[in-house]
Amino acid sequence: MEHEPLIRLLKQYENITPEDEGNIKRHFSCRSFKKGEVILPAGLPCNKLIFVNKGLLRAFYDENGRQVTRMIAWENRFLTNLVSFQHFSENIETFECIEDAEILLITRHDLEMLLRDSVSLHKVYSRLLEEYSAVNLNRLHLLSMADVLSKMRILKTDYAHLIGRVNDNILASFLFISRSAFARHKSGLFL
């Protein structure tokens, strides 16, 4: 049951064989974490690709004493630091649960074995990488906007499901604005 959300998602991209399903179940391990728990601390290589079955996770880093949330992952989404994951290099980010979470994890080595053994899963992975890149480009666009109101509008239209589910400090860091600027403009989210 714990692998079914992942398998359902992958089947939206490509036909997955019963053998692929078995390999997914064998290579992805299921873990539970509590709110506030760190899945991966900064400074260690990111050797995990994470799939969120339930809950919310974030990847954040410190910039001059200020937390910056690079990514928030919710149900049926993936989270990793792609550069560190691909090259097993140092990871500057911390992965943290912002809600109790049930996740599936796969290591880089296990993912390579999984993709080597399945053309279908290799195609899915390529498409997911394209989507992940698009999400990151959209985030870069959001962060480069100088206008706080524009950022708040994007939060309301593209990330409305996070409002009320994620605290204001994290949402402000996700938008790369100050907590006080977020508080001044927050009422516009509910209009």
Disulfide bonds with the S-S distance in Angstrom:
none
